[in-house]
Amino acid sequence: MKLFAGLRAFFRERYQLGALADLATHKTVPLHRHTFWYYWGGMTLLLIGIQFASGVLLLLYYRPSAQEAFESVRFIMTKVQFGWLVRSVHAWAAHLVIFCAMIHLASTFFLKAYRPPRELTWVTGVLLFFVLLGLGFTGYLLPRNTLAFFATKVGTEIAGVVPIVGPIVQMMLRGGSDVTDVTLTRFFWLHIAVLPLALLGVVGLHLVMIQLQGMSKPLSVKTDRAMPFFPHFFLRDLVGWAVVLGVVLCISVYWPATLGTKADPFAPTPAGIAPEWYFLWMFQTLKLFPSHVLGLEGELVAVALTGVAGLVVLLVPWLDRPARQGRTHWLVWAAGLIGMTYVVGMTGYALWIGHHP
């Protein structure tokens, strides 16, 4: 504690942080039976940090071209000391960060932490989740193996289904009519520059809002028990971070990431090509949707419904206003439960079908 006090005194003598420093030192965390869910935001933040650190290390050797991408990843995994571990950590942390973000978003929804005055905190959290999905999608192509190449081809074809803007988006992503070397370059810069900058901006805004407004307390909790964030809750967060880091390292060591075979753009699409698990529910929905609905193409209707669902999630704070809570509270809660059940159920069904064709 003397070390922290000395550091605080050092910075206060040189920088007039004023109210911001006082706010950080006086921040508290509500204590109740739902406090467990507060840790998932910190775990997501840690995994984002792991992604940045491991990604920078991979950039030292990765070469973003159709001729060299696969070979550079193979060089990392076979020749670079602990390169296989760094890539495995990057790959598994990508899965876990989306999983933790999902849990954090779901817990925030069901604890109604989006209600006023925290509407924009919810919006930044949802945008953060969307950016993480974008990072997962753009990073998938970079090894340029068979599975990644054809899954990206299928994914960009889905984007082209949307009328008017769909073909434009598809052309921007691919850099042409098909997945080529230009596509890899565009995905590379989206993955290492555009989306990370967006992620940093949204995370920073999200953390500032939480710092200014504090953590929300569920409506069912009537007590005012709380603990100081620093050092009490922060030390608990550190324990959670140590557990997450241990899980990432254990999975990476015992189930290291594989590379597969180099993609052949002229080969036919292999059977059983599917996206990562966090897109499986959408992929399976498109497969099961009828070819035509009310005279419209089934894929178009499915993509439109998915877009509407994303917009509804973003606007939840304004759909469940306290002034009319009696009419909308249970509808919003039920819609959220049905949506989460559908996503989990369809993902599980797609995984089961993949293992039992």
TORPATOR-247982 format. One record per residue (C-alpha): x, y, z; residue in one letter; chain. Coordinates in Angstrom, 3 decimals. Layout:
// residues N
+----------+----------+----------+------+-----+
:        x :        y :        z : type : mol :
+----------+----------+----------+------+-----+
:        X :        Y :        Z :    A :   A :
...
+----------+----------+----------+------+-----+
***
This chain:
// residues 357
+----------+----------+----------+------+-----+
:        x :        y :        z : type : mol :
+----------+----------+----------+------+-----+
:    0.000 :    0.000 :    0.000 :    M :   A :
:    2.946 :    2.373 :    0.657 :    K :   A :
:    4.053 :    1.831 :   -2.947 :    L :   A :
:    0.614 :    2.822 :   -4.297 :    F :   A :
:    0.477 :    5.817 :   -1.980 :    A :   A :
:    3.925 :    6.926 :   -3.149 :    G :   A :
:    2.977 :    6.599 :   -6.807 :    L :   A :
:   -0.245 :    8.523 :   -6.243 :    R :   A :
:    1.638 :   11.295 :   -4.494 :    A :   A :
:    4.231 :   11.371 :   -7.304 :    F :   A :
:    1.619 :   11.897 :  -10.010 :    F :   A :
:   -0.485 :   14.346 :   -7.988 :    R :   A :
:    2.542 :   16.575 :   -7.487 :    E :   A :
:    3.111 :   16.739 :  -11.235 :    R :   A :
:   -0.343 :   16.411 :  -12.807 :    Y :   A :
:   -3.501 :   18.113 :  -11.571 :    Q :   A :
:   -5.951 :   15.311 :  -12.205 :    L :   A :
:   -8.492 :   16.869 :   -9.882 :    G :   A :
:  -11.996 :   15.414 :   -9.970 :    A :   A :
:  -10.992 :   12.503 :  -12.213 :    L :   A :
:   -8.494 :   11.206 :   -9.644 :    A :   A :
:  -10.994 :   11.655 :   -6.815 :    D :   A :
:  -13.613 :    9.791 :   -8.820 :    L :   A :
:  -11.248 :    6.856 :   -9.400 :    A :   A :
:  -10.302 :    6.574 :   -5.738 :    T :   A :
:  -13.895 :    6.872 :   -4.469 :    H :   A :
:  -15.526 :    4.489 :   -6.954 :    K :   A :
:  -17.508 :    1.699 :   -5.287 :    T :   A :
:  -19.014 :   -1.592 :   -6.450 :    V :   A :
:  -22.470 :   -2.698 :   -5.221 :    P :   A :
:  -22.480 :   -5.907 :   -3.183 :    L :   A :
:  -25.396 :   -8.282 :   -3.718 :    H :   A :
:  -26.135 :  -11.785 :   -4.979 :    R :   A :
:  -25.606 :  -10.679 :   -8.586 :    H :   A :
:  -22.145 :   -9.163 :   -8.046 :    T :   A :
:  -20.621 :  -12.218 :   -9.759 :    F :   A :
:  -21.728 :  -10.882 :  -13.149 :    W :   A :
:  -19.641 :   -7.725 :  -12.734 :    Y :   A :
:  -16.437 :   -9.701 :  -13.268 :    Y :   A :
:  -17.204 :  -10.589 :  -16.890 :    W :   A :
:  -16.548 :   -7.063 :  -18.116 :    G :   A :
:  -13.048 :   -7.148 :  -16.633 :    G :   A :
:  -12.410 :  -10.588 :  -18.141 :    M :   A :
:  -13.441 :   -9.271 :  -21.557 :    T :   A :
:  -11.077 :   -6.323 :  -21.116 :    L :   A :
:   -8.184 :   -8.637 :  -20.202 :    L :   A :
:   -8.781 :  -10.850 :  -23.228 :    L :   A :
:   -8.822 :   -7.784 :  -25.474 :    I :   A :
:   -5.418 :   -6.887 :  -24.038 :    G :   A :
:   -4.164 :  -10.427 :  -24.704 :    I :   A :
:   -5.390 :  -10.128 :  -28.286 :    Q :   A :
:   -3.500 :   -6.884 :  -28.818 :    F :   A :
:   -0.276 :   -8.226 :  -27.279 :    A :   A :
:   -0.289 :  -11.567 :  -29.134 :    S :   A :
:   -1.371 :   -9.863 :  -32.361 :    G :   A :
:    1.612 :   -7.495 :  -32.249 :    V :   A :
:    3.958 :  -10.471 :  -31.807 :    L :   A :
:    2.397 :  -12.267 :  -34.775 :    L :   A :
:    2.763 :   -9.134 :  -36.909 :    L :   A :
:    6.538 :   -9.385 :  -36.590 :    L :   A :
:    6.517 :  -12.398 :  -38.929 :    Y :   A :
:    3.183 :  -12.401 :  -40.764 :    Y :   A :
:    3.156 :  -11.391 :  -44.454 :    R :   A :
:   -0.247 :  -10.349 :  -45.862 :    P :   A :
:   -0.132 :  -11.692 :  -49.412 :    S :   A :
:   -1.801 :  -14.646 :  -51.077 :    A :   A :
:    1.595 :  -16.135 :  -51.925 :    Q :   A :
:    3.174 :  -15.753 :  -48.479 :    E :   A :
:    0.392 :  -15.642 :  -45.860 :    A :   A :
:    0.084 :  -19.410 :  -45.370 :    F :   A :
:    3.847 :  -19.933 :  -45.413 :    E :   A :
:    4.449 :  -17.118 :  -42.917 :    S :   A :
:    1.953 :  -18.615 :  -40.460 :    V :   A :
:    3.561 :  -22.036 :  -40.910 :    R :   A :
:    6.968 :  -20.432 :  -40.274 :    F :   A :
:    5.603 :  -18.867 :  -37.056 :    I :   A :
:    4.277 :  -22.214 :  -35.869 :    M :   A :
:    7.287 :  -24.347 :  -36.779 :    T :   A :
:   10.390 :  -22.140 :  -36.768 :    K :   A :
:    9.799 :  -19.212 :  -34.415 :    V :   A :
:   10.508 :  -20.033 :  -30.781 :    Q :   A :
:    7.148 :  -20.367 :  -28.983 :    F :   A :
:    5.468 :  -19.085 :  -32.143 :    G :   A :
:    2.952 :  -21.933 :  -32.003 :    W :   A :
:    2.017 :  -20.866 :  -28.478 :    L :   A :
:    1.567 :  -17.202 :  -29.402 :    V :   A :
:   -0.681 :  -18.095 :  -32.334 :    R :   A :
:   -2.656 :  -20.543 :  -30.199 :    S :   A :
:   -3.127 :  -17.912 :  -27.497 :    V :   A :
:   -4.288 :  -15.413 :  -30.122 :    H :   A :
:   -6.713 :  -17.920 :  -31.651 :    A :   A :
:   -8.219 :  -19.182 :  -28.380 :    W :   A :
:   -8.397 :  -15.729 :  -26.810 :    A :   A :
:  -10.405 :  -14.633 :  -29.860 :    A :   A :
:  -13.006 :  -17.284 :  -29.053 :    H :   A :
:  -13.014 :  -16.551 :  -25.330 :    L :   A :
:  -13.289 :  -12.762 :  -25.689 :    V :   A :
:  -16.472 :  -13.139 :  -27.743 :    I :   A :
:  -17.810 :  -15.701 :  -25.263 :    F :   A :
:  -17.099 :  -13.404 :  -22.295 :    C :   A :
:  -18.581 :  -10.421 :  -24.146 :    A :   A :
:  -21.729 :  -12.471 :  -24.798 :    M :   A :
:  -22.047 :  -13.352 :  -21.102 :    I :   A :
:  -21.422 :   -9.734 :  -20.109 :    H :   A :
:  -24.020 :   -8.436 :  -22.574 :    L :   A :
:  -26.611 :  -11.020 :  -21.518 :    A :   A :
:  -26.105 :  -10.358 :  -17.800 :    S :   A :
:  -26.357 :   -6.596 :  -18.380 :    T :   A :
:  -29.627 :   -7.147 :  -20.238 :    F :   A :
:  -31.277 :   -9.392 :  -17.666 :    F :   A :
:  -30.101 :   -7.208 :  -14.753 :    L :   A :
:  -31.600 :   -4.227 :  -16.638 :    K :   A :
:  -28.372 :   -2.236 :  -16.323 :    A :   A :
:  -29.328 :   -0.359 :  -19.496 :    Y :   A :
:  -32.041 :    1.726 :  -17.836 :    R :   A :
:  -31.574 :    5.515 :  -17.473 :    P :   A :
:  -29.124 :    7.143 :  -17.168 :    P :   A :
:  -27.009 :    4.312 :  -18.642 :    R :   A :
:  -28.561 :    4.081 :  -22.116 :    E :   A :
:  -25.383 :    5.129 :  -23.932 :    L :   A :
:  -23.282 :    2.782 :  -21.804 :    T :   A :
:  -25.426 :   -0.047 :  -23.176 :    W :   A :
:  -25.054 :    1.272 :  -26.730 :    V :   A :
:  -21.257 :    1.387 :  -26.478 :    T :   A :
:  -21.257 :   -2.135 :  -25.033 :    G :   A :
:  -23.329 :   -3.467 :  -27.944 :    V :   A :
:  -21.101 :   -1.654 :  -30.452 :    L :   A :
:  -18.069 :   -3.171 :  -28.715 :    L :   A :
:  -19.566 :   -6.633 :  -29.208 :    F :   A :
:  -20.215 :   -5.930 :  -32.898 :    F :   A :
:  -16.603 :   -4.761 :  -33.374 :    V :   A :
:  -15.337 :   -7.971 :  -31.723 :    L :   A :
:  -17.428 :  -10.000 :  -34.182 :    L :   A :
:  -15.906 :   -7.975 :  -37.016 :    G :   A :
:  -12.411 :   -8.708 :  -35.729 :    L :   A :
:  -13.242 :  -12.402 :  -35.553 :    G :   A :
:  -14.543 :  -12.388 :  -39.124 :    F :   A :
:  -11.640 :  -10.425 :  -40.645 :    T :   A :
:   -8.976 :  -12.390 :  -38.762 :    G :   A :
:  -10.362 :  -15.706 :  -39.943 :    Y :   A :
:   -9.032 :  -15.281 :  -43.502 :    L :   A :
:   -5.489 :  -14.232 :  -42.620 :    L :   A :
:   -3.883 :  -17.731 :  -42.456 :    P :   A :
:   -5.400 :  -18.322 :  -45.927 :    R :   A :
:   -5.989 :  -22.007 :  -45.372 :    N :   A :
:   -8.759 :  -23.952 :  -47.090 :    T :   A :
:  -11.323 :  -23.660 :  -44.310 :    L :   A :
:  -10.777 :  -19.915 :  -43.788 :    A :   A :
:  -10.751 :  -19.083 :  -47.508 :    F :   A :
:  -14.037 :  -20.777 :  -48.373 :    F :   A :
:  -15.764 :  -19.735 :  -45.135 :    A :   A :
:  -14.863 :  -16.130 :  -45.969 :    T :   A :
:  -16.197 :  -16.646 :  -49.477 :    K :   A :
:  -19.515 :  -17.867 :  -48.069 :    V :   A :
:  -19.629 :  -15.051 :  -45.503 :    G :   A :
:  -19.090 :  -12.307 :  -48.054 :    T :   A :
:  -21.717 :  -13.889 :  -50.297 :    E :   A :
:  -24.219 :  -13.527 :  -47.454 :    I :   A :
:  -23.375 :   -9.815 :  -47.221 :    A :   A :
:  -24.157 :   -9.465 :  -50.927 :    G :   A :
:  -27.711 :  -10.713 :  -50.446 :    V :   A :
:  -28.891 :   -7.383 :  -48.989 :    V :   A :
:  -30.515 :   -5.312 :  -51.741 :    P :   A :
:  -28.878 :   -2.076 :  -52.971 :    I :   A :
:  -26.123 :   -1.836 :  -50.314 :    V :   A :
:  -25.282 :   -5.559 :  -50.205 :    G :   A :
:  -23.381 :   -5.759 :  -53.502 :    P :   A :
:  -21.533 :   -2.553 :  -52.608 :    I :   A :
:  -20.486 :   -3.946 :  -49.213 :    V :   A :
:  -19.460 :   -7.223 :  -50.818 :    Q :   A :
:  -17.370 :   -5.382 :  -53.413 :    M :   A :
:  -15.707 :   -3.271 :  -50.719 :    M :   A :
:  -14.857 :   -6.346 :  -48.625 :    L :   A :
:  -13.601 :   -8.465 :  -51.500 :    R :   A :
:  -12.021 :   -5.721 :  -53.560 :    G :   A :
:  -13.601 :   -7.314 :  -56.612 :    G :   A :
:  -16.092 :   -9.951 :  -57.647 :    S :   A :
:  -14.312 :  -12.806 :  -55.863 :    D :   A :
:  -12.061 :  -13.518 :  -52.880 :    V :   A :
:   -8.537 :  -12.721 :  -54.079 :    T :   A :
:   -5.212 :  -11.319 :  -52.908 :    D :   A :
:   -6.897 :   -7.910 :  -52.648 :    V :   A :
:   -9.441 :   -9.391 :  -50.218 :    T :   A :
:   -6.665 :  -10.643 :  -47.965 :    L :   A :
:   -5.018 :   -7.212 :  -47.968 :    T :   A :
:   -8.279 :   -5.474 :  -47.098 :    R :   A :
:   -9.105 :   -7.926 :  -44.332 :    F :   A :
:   -5.569 :   -7.556 :  -42.980 :    F :   A :
:   -5.810 :   -3.765 :  -42.664 :    W :   A :
:   -9.322 :   -3.974 :  -41.266 :    L :   A :
:   -8.076 :   -6.490 :  -38.705 :    H :   A :
:   -4.902 :   -4.716 :  -37.570 :    I :   A :
:   -5.790 :   -1.025 :  -38.019 :    A :   A :
:   -9.383 :    0.029 :  -38.680 :    V :   A :
:  -11.232 :   -2.280 :  -36.290 :    L :   A :
:   -8.611 :   -2.118 :  -33.481 :    P :   A :
:   -8.793 :    1.698 :  -33.557 :    L :   A :
:  -12.581 :    1.486 :  -33.422 :    A :   A :
:  -12.282 :   -1.031 :  -30.576 :    L :   A :
:   -9.976 :    1.231 :  -28.563 :    L :   A :
:  -12.312 :    4.178 :  -29.058 :    G :   A :
:  -15.451 :    2.276 :  -28.037 :    V :   A :
:  -13.733 :    0.573 :  -25.061 :    V :   A :
:  -12.366 :    3.917 :  -23.853 :    G :   A :
:  -15.781 :    5.570 :  -24.128 :    L :   A :
:  -17.438 :    2.594 :  -22.421 :    H :   A :
:  -14.995 :    2.687 :  -19.487 :    L :   A :
:  -15.311 :    6.457 :  -19.062 :    V :   A :
:  -19.109 :    6.155 :  -18.899 :    M :   A :
:  -18.901 :    3.388 :  -16.300 :    I :   A :
:  -16.384 :    5.439 :  -14.309 :    Q :   A :
:  -18.630 :    8.515 :  -14.336 :    L :   A :
:  -21.937 :    6.743 :  -13.635 :    Q :   A :
:  -20.781 :    3.803 :  -11.535 :    G :   A :
:  -22.053 :    0.238 :  -11.737 :    M :   A :
:  -25.775 :   -0.339 :  -11.956 :    S :   A :
:  -27.662 :   -2.034 :   -9.146 :    K :   A :
:  -30.492 :   -4.451 :  -10.083 :    P :   A :
:  -34.049 :   -3.314 :   -9.315 :    L :   A :
:  -34.569 :   -6.265 :   -6.986 :    S :   A :
:  -31.689 :   -5.196 :   -4.717 :    V :   A :
:  -32.810 :   -2.820 :   -1.975 :    K :   A :
:  -29.644 :   -2.616 :    0.119 :    T :   A :
:  -26.850 :   -0.076 :   -0.388 :    D :   A :
:  -23.929 :   -2.349 :    0.517 :    R :   A :
:  -20.811 :   -1.623 :   -1.529 :    A :   A :
:  -17.051 :   -2.064 :   -1.539 :    M :   A :
:  -14.338 :    0.287 :   -2.814 :    P :   A :
:  -13.265 :   -0.591 :   -6.329 :    F :   A :
:   -9.619 :    0.053 :   -5.496 :    F :   A :
:   -8.020 :   -1.994 :   -4.065 :    P :   A :
:  -10.743 :   -4.406 :   -2.871 :    H :   A :
:  -12.717 :   -5.202 :   -6.021 :    F :   A :
:   -9.636 :   -4.651 :   -8.188 :    F :   A :
:   -7.825 :   -7.457 :   -6.334 :    L :   A :
:  -10.800 :   -9.742 :   -6.955 :    R :   A :
:  -10.658 :   -8.755 :  -10.616 :    D :   A :
:   -6.977 :   -9.737 :  -10.644 :    L :   A :
:   -7.888 :  -13.204 :   -9.373 :    V :   A :
:  -10.405 :  -13.551 :  -12.206 :    G :   A :
:   -7.795 :  -12.369 :  -14.700 :    W :   A :
:   -5.299 :  -14.934 :  -13.400 :    A :   A :
:   -7.910 :  -17.683 :  -13.869 :    V :   A :
:   -8.713 :  -16.533 :  -17.407 :    V :   A :
:   -5.026 :  -16.301 :  -18.326 :    L :   A :
:   -4.481 :  -19.802 :  -16.938 :    G :   A :
:   -7.413 :  -21.145 :  -18.957 :    V :   A :
:   -6.109 :  -19.531 :  -22.164 :    V :   A :
:   -2.612 :  -20.935 :  -21.632 :    L :   A :
:   -3.849 :  -24.431 :  -20.720 :    C :   A :
:   -6.116 :  -24.654 :  -23.770 :    I :   A :
:   -3.357 :  -23.281 :  -26.004 :    S :   A :
:   -0.846 :  -25.853 :  -24.740 :    V :   A :
:   -3.098 :  -28.922 :  -24.775 :    Y :   A :
:   -5.142 :  -27.995 :  -27.883 :    W :   A :
:   -2.842 :  -25.786 :  -29.976 :    P :   A :
:   -4.216 :  -24.060 :  -33.050 :    A :   A :
:   -3.845 :  -26.008 :  -36.279 :    T :   A :
:   -3.108 :  -24.640 :  -39.745 :    L :   A :
:   -4.681 :  -27.103 :  -42.165 :    G :   A :
:   -3.900 :  -26.998 :  -45.866 :    T :   A :
:   -3.194 :  -24.039 :  -48.104 :    K :   A :
:   -6.236 :  -22.691 :  -49.939 :    A :   A :
:   -6.659 :  -23.394 :  -53.630 :    D :   A :
:   -8.935 :  -20.676 :  -55.091 :    P :   A :
:   -9.683 :  -22.836 :  -58.155 :    F :   A :
:  -10.834 :  -25.857 :  -56.143 :    A :   A :
:  -14.560 :  -26.451 :  -55.552 :    P :   A :
:  -15.969 :  -25.486 :  -52.163 :    T :   A :
:  -15.374 :  -28.451 :  -49.815 :    P :   A :
:  -18.358 :  -30.067 :  -48.135 :    A :   A :
:  -19.082 :  -29.091 :  -44.558 :    G :   A :
:  -17.591 :  -25.579 :  -44.717 :    I :   A :
:  -18.977 :  -23.517 :  -41.830 :    A :   A :
:  -18.030 :  -20.292 :  -40.026 :    P :   A :
:  -16.808 :  -19.995 :  -36.443 :    E :   A :
:  -19.213 :  -20.966 :  -33.660 :    W :   A :
:  -20.342 :  -17.393 :  -32.950 :    Y :   A :
:  -21.730 :  -17.119 :  -36.506 :    F :   A :
:  -23.144 :  -20.650 :  -36.632 :    L :   A :
:  -26.642 :  -19.659 :  -35.509 :    W :   A :
:  -26.951 :  -17.256 :  -38.445 :    M :   A :
:  -25.421 :  -19.762 :  -40.870 :    F :   A :
:  -27.792 :  -22.519 :  -39.757 :    Q :   A :
:  -30.770 :  -20.154 :  -39.949 :    T :   A :
:  -29.948 :  -19.384 :  -43.580 :    L :   A :
:  -29.697 :  -23.107 :  -44.340 :    K :   A :
:  -33.061 :  -23.919 :  -42.736 :    L :   A :
:  -34.937 :  -20.881 :  -44.036 :    F :   A :
:  -37.378 :  -21.591 :  -46.904 :    P :   A :
:  -36.267 :  -20.543 :  -50.380 :    S :   A :
:  -39.109 :  -18.009 :  -50.670 :    H :   A :
:  -41.174 :  -16.136 :  -48.074 :    V :   A :
:  -44.158 :  -14.075 :  -49.289 :    L :   A :
:  -42.624 :  -13.840 :  -52.723 :    G :   A :
:  -39.215 :  -12.715 :  -51.407 :    L :   A :
:  -35.988 :  -14.701 :  -51.402 :    E :   A :
:  -35.563 :  -16.593 :  -48.137 :    G :   A :
:  -31.923 :  -15.525 :  -47.671 :    E :   A :
:  -32.909 :  -11.875 :  -48.035 :    L :   A :
:  -35.632 :  -12.221 :  -45.401 :    V :   A :
:  -33.290 :  -14.048 :  -43.004 :    A :   A :
:  -30.538 :  -11.419 :  -43.359 :    V :   A :
:  -33.095 :   -8.613 :  -42.961 :    A :   A :
:  -34.489 :  -10.179 :  -39.781 :    L :   A :
:  -30.958 :  -10.552 :  -38.402 :    T :   A :
:  -30.268 :   -6.868 :  -39.087 :    G :   A :
:  -33.528 :   -5.853 :  -37.419 :    V :   A :
:  -32.655 :   -8.017 :  -34.400 :    A :   A :
:  -29.280 :   -6.267 :  -34.101 :    G :   A :
:  -30.979 :   -2.860 :  -34.260 :    L :   A :
:  -33.521 :   -3.904 :  -31.622 :    V :   A :
:  -30.693 :   -5.000 :  -29.287 :    V :   A :
:  -29.055 :   -1.601 :  -29.777 :    L :   A :
:  -32.308 :    0.242 :  -28.954 :    L :   A :
:  -33.337 :   -1.840 :  -25.923 :    V :   A :
:  -33.011 :    1.096 :  -23.453 :    P :   A :
:  -35.596 :    3.064 :  -25.435 :    W :   A :
:  -37.941 :    0.104 :  -25.930 :    L :   A :
:  -38.109 :   -0.584 :  -22.190 :    D :   A :
:  -38.678 :    2.859 :  -20.693 :    R :   A :
:  -39.567 :    3.157 :  -16.994 :    P :   A :
:  -42.575 :    5.376 :  -17.810 :    A :   A :
:  -44.294 :    2.531 :  -19.640 :    R :   A :
:  -42.557 :   -0.374 :  -17.949 :    Q :   A :
:  -45.833 :   -2.043 :  -17.033 :    G :   A :
:  -46.620 :   -2.600 :  -20.714 :    R :   A :
:  -43.172 :   -3.371 :  -22.083 :    T :   A :
:  -41.080 :   -4.830 :  -19.263 :    H :   A :
:  -42.216 :   -8.422 :  -19.664 :    W :   A :
:  -42.330 :   -8.185 :  -23.454 :    L :   A :
:  -38.707 :   -6.995 :  -23.611 :    V :   A :
:  -37.601 :   -9.596 :  -21.062 :    W :   A :
:  -39.402 :  -12.410 :  -22.915 :    A :   A :
:  -38.043 :  -11.275 :  -26.283 :    A :   A :
:  -34.511 :  -11.266 :  -24.868 :    G :   A :
:  -34.949 :  -14.741 :  -23.376 :    L :   A :
:  -36.396 :  -16.137 :  -26.605 :    I :   A :
:  -33.603 :  -14.534 :  -28.651 :    G :   A :
:  -30.856 :  -15.887 :  -26.398 :    M :   A :
:  -32.457 :  -19.352 :  -26.360 :    T :   A :
:  -32.695 :  -19.307 :  -30.142 :    Y :   A :
:  -29.038 :  -18.307 :  -30.619 :    V :   A :
:  -27.760 :  -20.902 :  -28.127 :    V :   A :
:  -30.096 :  -23.611 :  -29.432 :    G :   A :
:  -29.311 :  -23.001 :  -33.098 :    M :   A :
:  -25.572 :  -22.897 :  -32.370 :    T :   A :
:  -25.796 :  -26.191 :  -30.486 :    G :   A :
:  -27.867 :  -27.728 :  -33.268 :    Y :   A :
:  -25.339 :  -26.623 :  -35.905 :    A :   A :
:  -22.464 :  -28.079 :  -33.871 :    L :   A :
:  -24.351 :  -31.353 :  -33.432 :    W :   A :
:  -25.111 :  -31.543 :  -37.154 :    I :   A :
:  -21.437 :  -30.849 :  -37.900 :    G :   A :
:  -20.350 :  -33.799 :  -35.761 :    H :   A :
:  -23.242 :  -36.091 :  -36.852 :    H :   A :
:  -23.803 :  -35.380 :  -40.565 :    P :   A :
+----------+----------+----------+------+-----+
***
